[in-house]
Amino acid sequence: YKLAAYTWELVKNLKKGKAIFSQPPMPIKCAGAPQKALYLSCDHWLRSGVLEKIDVNFFNAGGVLFGVKEYVPALQSYIDKYSAKVHYTHNLVEVNGEKKVAKFKDKGGEISSHEFDMIHVCPPQKAPEFVAASELSDEGGWLDVDQYTLQHSKFKNVWGLGDVMNTPNAKTMAAVRKQVPVVAQNICDM
């Protein structure tokens, strides 16, 4: 949130050139967040009459526009409306802000460089260091829990909730509201 005002200034001041938006590989806290930034920016540029002068690119580390297939047609309609170019399976690996060059690695391991006038980066997500560096974490640094019970795999008196766990779901508040009853029921069943 500290950079939201700065991002808005970048969007307002871009009148022509190339804009890059990136989405890291899952898991991330909100899979829609990188795309929201793209759609809001493009809408501003459209209303300001400058969108046709901006080359909009969305580099998505994933292989699909969105993981919930029912949402894809609506999202694709905005990609089309704003003439955004989508680059699937491209993960951001480096940004040189001074030279305004971003480097992406594709699923084959090839690195490509792309100049930009504005870039919006959503960093990859990870658990806090105090979890990642502890006995509680799995090899990826996430709280190691059973995805169905949310009980720790090794320490049976530890339960997980939220965006710190190695569960395969998105790391969102919507996920937490479904996790609380699971943990409560499993603790009560002990």
SERO-4910 file (N, C-alpha, C, O; in steps of 0.05 Angstrom, whole numbers):
BEGIN
 pado doro    nc1    nc2    nc3   cac1   cac2   cac3    cc1    cc2    cc3    oc1    oc2    oc3
  Tyr    A     16    -24      0      0      0      0     17     25      0      8     46     -9
  Lys    A     42     23     10     59     47     11     66     57    -17     72     80    -21
  Leu    A     66     39    -37     73     47    -64     49     53    -82     52     59   -105
  Ala    A     25     51    -71      1     55    -87      0     83    -99     -6     87   -122
  Ala    A      6    103    -83      6    131    -92     27    135   -114     22    149   -134
  Tyr    A     50    123   -111     72    125   -131     63    112   -157     67    123   -178
  Thr    A     51     89   -155     41     75   -178     20     92   -193     21     94   -218
  Trp    A      2    104   -178    -18    121   -190     -5    145   -205    -14    152   -227
  Glu    A     16    156   -194     30    178   -207     42    168   -233     41    182   -254
  Leu    A     54    144   -233     66    133   -257     44    129   -279     48    136   -302
  Val    A     21    119   -271     -1    114   -290    -11    141   -301    -14    143   -325
  Lys    A    -15    160   -284    -26    186   -293     -6    200   -312    -14    214   -330
  Asn    A     20    197   -307     40    211   -322     48    197   -348     61    209   -365
  Leu    A     40    172   -352     47    158   -377     27    166   -398      3    161   -395
  Lys    A     37    178   -419     19    187   -441     25    171   -467      9    171   -485
  Lys    A     48    158   -468     56    142   -491     79    124   -483     92    129   -463
  Gly    A     83    103   -498    106     85   -492     97     57   -487     76     48   -496
  Lys    A    113     43   -471    108     15   -465    104     11   -435    120     19   -419
  Ala    A     81     -2   -428     75     -9   -400     76    -39   -397     65    -54   -413
  Ile    A     90    -48   -376     92    -76   -370     79    -81   -342     83    -66   -323
  Phe    A     63   -102   -341     51   -112   -316     60   -141   -313     60   -156   -333
  Ser    A     66   -149   -289     76   -177   -285     60   -191   -264     50   -178   -245
  Gln    A     58   -217   -267     45   -234   -247     64   -257   -241     71   -272   -259
  Pro    A     73   -260   -215     92   -281   -209     78   -308   -208     53   -310   -210
  Pro    A     94   -329   -206     82   -356   -203     66   -359   -177     72   -345   -158
  Met    A     47   -377   -177     32   -382   -153     51   -396   -133     71   -409   -142
  Pro    A     47   -394   -107     24   -381    -95     29   -351    -91     51   -342    -85
  Ile    A      7   -336    -95      8   -307    -88    -18   -301    -72    -37   -316    -74
  Lys    A    -17   -279    -58    -39   -273    -40    -65   -269    -54    -86   -278    -45
  Cys    A    -65   -256    -77    -89   -251    -92    -82   -253   -122    -69   -235   -133
  Ala    A    -91   -274   -135    -84   -278   -163    -96   -256   -181    -86   -252   -203
  Gly    A   -116   -242   -172   -127   -220   -187   -113   -194   -185   -117   -176   -202
  Ala    A    -97   -190   -164    -84   -164   -159    -67   -154   -182    -70   -130   -190
  Pro    A    -49   -170   -194    -34   -159   -216    -51   -150   -240    -45   -131   -253
  Gln    A    -73   -165   -244    -91   -158   -266   -108   -134   -260   -114   -118   -277
  Lys    A   -115   -130   -235   -130   -106   -227   -114    -81   -233   -125    -62   -243
  Ala    A    -88    -82   -228    -71    -59   -234    -71    -54   -264    -72    -31   -272
  Leu    A    -69    -74   -280    -70    -71   -309    -96    -59   -318    -96    -40   -333
  Tyr    A   -119    -70   -309   -145    -61   -318   -151    -32   -309   -161    -16   -325
  Leu    A   -144    -26   -285   -148      2   -275   -131     22   -290   -140     44   -297
  Ser    A   -106     14   -295    -88     32   -310    -99     36   -339   -100     59   -348
  Cys    A   -106     14   -352   -116     16   -379   -142     32   -380   -146     48   -399
  Asp    A   -159     29   -361   -184     44   -361   -178     74   -358   -190     91   -372
  His    A   -158     81   -341   -151    110   -339   -140    120   -366   -147    142   -375
  Trp    A   -122    104   -378   -110    113   -404   -132    115   -426   -131    133   -442
  Leu    A   -151     96   -425   -173     98   -445   -189    123   -441   -195    138   -460
  Arg    A   -197    129   -416   -213    153   -410   -198    179   -416   -210    199   -421
  Ser    A   -171    177   -413   -154    200   -418   -147    204   -448   -134    223   -455
  Gly    A   -155    185   -464   -150    186   -493   -121    180   -501   -113    187   -523
  Val    A   -106    166   -484    -79    159   -491    -73    129   -494    -51    122   -502
  Leu    A    -93    113   -489    -89     84   -490    -77     75   -517    -60     57   -518
  Glu    A    -86     86   -539    -77     77   -565    -47     84   -570    -35     74   -589
  Lys    A    -36    100   -553     -7    107   -555     10     91   -535     34     95   -534
  Ile    A     -3     73   -520     11     57   -500     10     27   -508    -11     16   -513
  Asp    A     34     15   -510     37    -13   -515     35    -28   -489     55    -28   -473
  Val    A     12    -40   -483      7    -53   -457     14    -83   -459      4    -97   -477
  Asn    A     32    -92   -441     40   -120   -440     36   -131   -413     43   -119   -392
  Phe    A     25   -156   -412     21   -170   -387     37   -196   -388     31   -214   -404
  Phe    A     57   -198   -371     74   -221   -369     65   -238   -345     68   -230   -322
  Asn    A     53   -261   -351     41   -278   -331     58   -303   -329     62   -317   -349
  Ala    A     68   -309   -305     84   -333   -300     67   -358   -305     78   -380   -310
  Gly    A     41   -356   -302     23   -379   -306     17   -384   -335     24   -369   -353
  Gly    A      4   -406   -340     -3   -414   -367    -31   -407   -376    -38   -412   -399
  Val    A    -47   -394   -358    -74   -386   -365    -78   -358   -354    -64   -349   -336
  Leu    A    -98   -344   -364   -104   -317   -355   -112   -317   -325   -104   -299   -310
  Phe    A   -128   -336   -317   -137   -338   -289   -143   -367   -283   -152   -382   -300
  Gly    A   -137   -375   -259   -140   -403   -250   -169   -413   -248   -173   -438   -249
  Val    A   -188   -396   -246   -216   -404   -245   -228   -399   -272   -232   -376   -281
  Lys    A   -232   -421   -287   -239   -419   -315   -265   -403   -321   -268   -391   -342
  Glu    A   -283   -402   -301   -308   -387   -305   -304   -357   -307   -320   -343   -319
  Tyr    A   -281   -347   -296   -275   -318   -297   -260   -310   -323   -259   -287   -329
  Val    A   -249   -329   -336   -232   -323   -359   -246   -307   -381   -235   -288   -391
  Pro    A   -270   -315   -390   -283   -300   -411   -286   -270   -405   -281   -253   -422
  Ala    A   -295   -264   -381   -298   -236   -373   -272   -221   -373   -269   -198   -382
  Leu    A   -251   -234   -361   -225   -221   -360   -213   -218   -388   -201   -198   -395
  Gln    A   -217   -239   -405   -207   -237   -433   -220   -214   -448   -207   -202   -465
  Ser    A   -245   -208   -441   -258   -186   -455   -245   -159   -449   -244   -142   -466
  Tyr    A   -234   -156   -424   -219   -132   -418   -192   -132   -431   -182   -111   -439
  Ile    A   -179   -154   -432   -153   -156   -446   -157   -147   -475   -141   -132   -486
  Asp    A   -178   -157   -487   -185   -149   -515   -192   -120   -517   -182   -106   -535
  Lys    A   -209   -110   -499   -217    -82   -499   -193    -63   -498   -193    -42   -512
  Tyr    A   -173    -70   -482   -150    -53   -478   -127    -60   -497   -106    -48   -495
  Ser    A   -131    -79   -514   -110    -88   -533    -84    -95   -519    -62    -89   -529
  Ala    A    -86   -108   -496    -62   -116   -480    -51   -141   -492    -66   -160   -500
  Lys    A    -25   -143   -494    -11   -167   -504     -5   -184   -479      8   -175   -460
  Val    A    -13   -209   -480     -9   -227   -457     14   -247   -465     14   -259   -486
  His    A     33   -249   -447     56   -267   -450     54   -288   -428     61   -282   -405
  Tyr    A     45   -312   -435     42   -333   -414     69   -346   -409     87   -346   -425
  Thr    A     71   -359   -386     94   -374   -376    120   -357   -378    141   -367   -385
  His    A    118   -332   -371    141   -313   -370    143   -302   -341    126   -287   -332
  Asn    A    164   -310   -328    168   -302   -300    189   -280   -299    211   -283   -309
  Leu    A    182   -258   -286    201   -236   -282    225   -245   -265    221   -255   -243
  Val    A    249   -241   -275    273   -249   -260    291   -226   -254    309   -228   -237
  Glu    A    288   -203   -268    306   -180   -263    293   -155   -274    280   -154   -295
  Val    A    297   -133   -259    289   -106   -268    312    -88   -264    324    -86   -243
  Asn    A    319    -74   -286    339    -53   -284    324    -27   -287    318    -18   -310
  Gly    A    318    -14   -265    301     10   -265    315     33   -279    302     49   -292
  Glu    A    341     35   -276    356     57   -288    355     56   -318    352     76   -332
  Lys    A    359     32   -329    359     28   -358    330     22   -369    326     22   -393
  Lys    A    311     18   -350    284     12   -358    282    -13   -375    271    -13   -397
  Val    A    294    -35   -365    294    -61   -378    285    -82   -358    296    -83   -336
  Ala    A    267    -99   -366    258   -122   -350    266   -147   -364    264   -149   -389
  Lys    A    274   -167   -348    281   -193   -360    262   -214   -350    256   -215   -326
  Phe    A    253   -231   -368    234   -252   -362    246   -279   -371    259   -281   -392
  Lys    A    240   -300   -355    248   -327   -363    223   -342   -371    203   -342   -356
  Asp    A    223   -354   -394    200   -370   -402    202   -399   -392    223   -406   -380
  Lys    A    182   -415   -396    182   -442   -385    204   -459   -396    211   -479   -384
  Gly    A    215   -452   -419    238   -467   -430    265   -458   -420    285   -469   -427
  Gly    A    264   -437   -403    289   -427   -391    302   -404   -407    323   -394   -399
  Glu    A    290   -397   -429    300   -375   -445    295   -348   -431    273   -343   -421
  Ile    A    315   -331   -432    313   -304   -420    308   -284   -443    322   -284   -463
  Ser    A    288   -266   -439    283   -245   -458    283   -218   -444    274   -216   -421
  Ser    A    293   -198   -457    294   -171   -446    273   -153   -459    268   -155   -483
  His    A    260   -136   -443    239   -119   -453    242    -91   -441    243    -88   -416
  Glu    A    245    -71   -458    246    -44   -449    218    -35   -440    198    -46   -450
  Phe    A    217    -16   -422    191     -5   -413    193     24   -406    215     35   -401
  Asp    A    170     37   -406    168     65   -396    156     65   -369    160     83   -353
  Met    A    140     44   -363    128     40   -337    126     11   -332    119     -5   -350
  Ile    A    131      2   -307    128    -26   -300    114    -28   -274    119    -12   -255
  His    A     96    -47   -272     82    -54   -247     90    -82   -240     84   -101   -256
  Val    A    102    -86   -217    112   -112   -209     97   -122   -184     95   -107   -164
  Cys    A     86   -146   -185     76   -159   -162     97   -180   -154    101   -199   -169
  Pro    A    110   -177   -132    131   -196   -124    120   -223   -117     97   -226   -110
  Pro    A    137   -244   -119    128   -270   -111    123   -270    -80    135   -254    -66
  Gln    A    105   -286    -72     98   -287    -43    114   -309    -29    123   -329    -41
  Lys    A    118   -305     -3    131   -325     13    122   -321     42    111   -300     49
  Ala    A    127   -341     58    120   -340     86    140   -321    100    163   -317     90
  Pro    A    133   -311    123    152   -294    138    177   -310    146    176   -334    149
  Glu    A    199   -296    148    225   -309    154    224   -326    179    236   -347    181
  Phe    A    209   -316    200    209   -331    225    195   -358    222    200   -376    238
  Val    A    179   -361    202    167   -388    196    186   -403    177    192   -426    182
  Ala    A    194   -390    156    211   -403    135    237   -414    147    246   -435    138
  Ala    A    248   -401    167    274   -410    178    270   -428    203    289   -434    216
  Ser    A    245   -436    208    240   -452    232    236   -482    225    234   -489    202
  Glu    A    233   -498    246    227   -526    242    198   -530    232    191   -553    224
  Leu    A    182   -510    233    155   -512    224    151   -512    194    130   -519    184
  Ser    A    172   -504    179    169   -500    150    175   -526    134    189   -544    144
  Asp    A    164   -526    110    171   -547     91    195   -538     75    207   -517     81
  Glu    A    202   -553     54    226   -546     38    223   -519     24    243   -506     18
  Gly    A    198   -511     18    193   -485      5    191   -462     24    188   -439     15
  Gly    A    193   -466     50    192   -445     69    164   -439     80    160   -419     95
  Trp    A    144   -455     72    117   -451     81    111   -468    106    124   -489    110
  Leu    A     92   -460    122     83   -476    145     73   -503    134     56   -504    117
  Asp    A     85   -525    144     80   -552    134     56   -564    147     57   -575    169
  Val    A     33   -562    133      8   -573    144     -5   -593    125      2   -594    101
  Asp    A    -22   -610    136    -39   -627    119    -60   -609    106    -74   -594    120
  Gln    A    -63   -610     80    -81   -591     66   -110   -595     73   -126   -577     68
  Tyr    A   -118   -618     84   -146   -623     90   -153   -617    119   -175   -607    124
  Thr    A   -134   -622    138   -140   -616    166   -128   -590    176   -137   -579    196
  Leu    A   -107   -581    162    -92   -557    169    -75   -561    195    -66   -542    207
  Gln    A    -72   -586    203    -55   -593    226    -26   -597    215    -22   -607    193
  His    A     -7   -588    232     21   -590    223     28   -619    219     19   -637    233
  Ser    A     45   -623    199     53   -651    192     70   -665    213     69   -689    215
  Lys    A     85   -649    228    103   -661    248     94   -655    276     95   -672    294
  Phe    A     86   -630    282     79   -622    308     48   -621    311     35   -603    301
  Lys    A     37   -641    324      8   -645    324     -7   -624    340    -31   -623    339
  Asn    A      7   -608    356     -6   -587    371     -5   -560    357    -12   -539    368
  Val    A      3   -560    331      5   -536    315    -15   -538    292    -16   -558    278
  Trp    A    -30   -516    288    -50   -515    267    -44   -489    251    -32   -470    261
  Gly    A    -52   -489    226    -46   -466    209    -72   -453    199    -92   -466    195
  Leu    A    -70   -427    194    -90   -411    181    -77   -390    165    -56   -380    172
  Gly    A    -89   -383    143    -80   -360    128    -59   -365    106    -57   -387     95
  Asp    A    -44   -343    100    -26   -344     77      1   -354     83     19   -352     66
  Val    A      6   -366    106     32   -376    113     36   -406    107     58   -417    108
  Met    A     14   -420    100     14   -449     97     21   -458     69     20   -443     49
  Asn    A     29   -483     67     36   -496     41     12   -508     27     15   -525     10
  Thr    A    -12   -500     34    -36   -510     21    -37   -499     -8    -26   -478    -13
  Pro    A    -49   -514    -26    -49   -507    -54    -68   -484    -63    -69   -478    -86
  Asn    A    -82   -473    -44   -101   -452    -51    -88   -424    -52    -65   -421    -44
  Ala    A   -102   -405    -63    -93   -377    -63    -90   -367    -35   -105   -376    -17
  Lys    A    -72   -349    -30    -67   -339     -3    -84   -314      2    -74   -292      4
  Thr    A   -111   -318      4   -130   -296      6   -147   -298     31   -148   -319     44
  Met    A   -160   -276     38   -179   -275     60   -202   -294     55   -213   -306     73
  Ala    A   -210   -297     30   -231   -315     23   -224   -344     31   -241   -359     39
  Ala    A   -199   -350     28   -190   -377     36   -191   -380     66   -199   -401     76
  Val    A   -183   -360     81   -183   -361    110   -211   -366    121   -214   -382    140
  Arg    A   -231   -353    110   -258   -357    120   -268   -386    118   -285   -395    133
  Lys    A   -256   -401     99   -263   -429     96   -245   -447    113   -251   -469    120
  Gln    A   -222   -436    121   -203   -451    137   -211   -452    167   -206   -472    181
  Val    A   -222   -430    177   -229   -429    205   -247   -451    214   -241   -464    234
  Pro    A   -269   -457    200   -286   -480    208   -271   -507    207   -277   -524    224
  Val    A   -253   -510    188   -238   -535    186   -221   -539    211   -221   -560    224
  Val    A   -206   -518    219   -189   -520    242   -206   -524    267   -200   -541    284
  Ala    A   -227   -509    270   -244   -511    294   -256   -539    296   -256   -550    318
  Gln    A   -265   -550    274   -277   -577    275   -256   -598    282   -261   -616    298
  Asn    A   -232   -596    270   -211   -615    275   -200   -614    304   -193   -634    316
  Ile    A   -199   -590    315   -190   -587    342   -211   -599    361   -204   -612    381
  Cys    A   -236   -594    355   -258   -604    372   -259   -635    371   -267   -648    390
  Asp    A   -251   -646    348   -252   -675    345   -229   -690    359   -228   -714    360
  Met    A   -210   -674    369   -186   -687    381   -193   -700    407   -175   -711    420
***
